[in-house]
Amino acid sequence: MRSRGGMLVAAKMDKVNSANIQTMIDKHADANATLCTDEATIYKGIEGYKQLMVNHSAGQYVNGIVHTNGIESVWALLKRGYHGVFHHFSDKHIGRYVDEFVFRLNDGNVKRSTLDRIDSIVFGFSGNRLSYKMLVLM
């Protein structure tokens, strides 16, 4: 999910279905949020939110203020990272790859000064040593 302000929330889901999507939205979205989605049937059962939609299969990508361009760019960047840098995401560690891109898009935002971004990285590393042995055990 990506808010209009640009903040991104993403996580690996063992099963992608309406119930799991609903749980994630309930956990991270404001109760007064308006959801902008495409026509995928998985979003049809979402309750408790105003929902606006674009119909990609009919060639509609923008409907007034409604679009999914923000989240589409997230998936495009993740795919570019997959094909151009990592070449493979193991099921075991896919959450770590997703977390890296969430960090890049949230904390690595160009609106923040370089020193602020470096501080975020150092703070994130502090006390979080991950040895290879622990990595392969996870």
Secondary structure, 3 states (H helix, E strand, C coil): CECCCCCECCCCCCCCCHHHHHHHHHHHCCCCCEEEECCCHHHCCCCCCEEEECCHHHCCCEECCEECHHHHHHHHHHHHHHHHHHCCCCCCCHHHHHHHHHHHHHCCCCCCCHHHHHHHHHHHHCCCCCCHHHHHHC
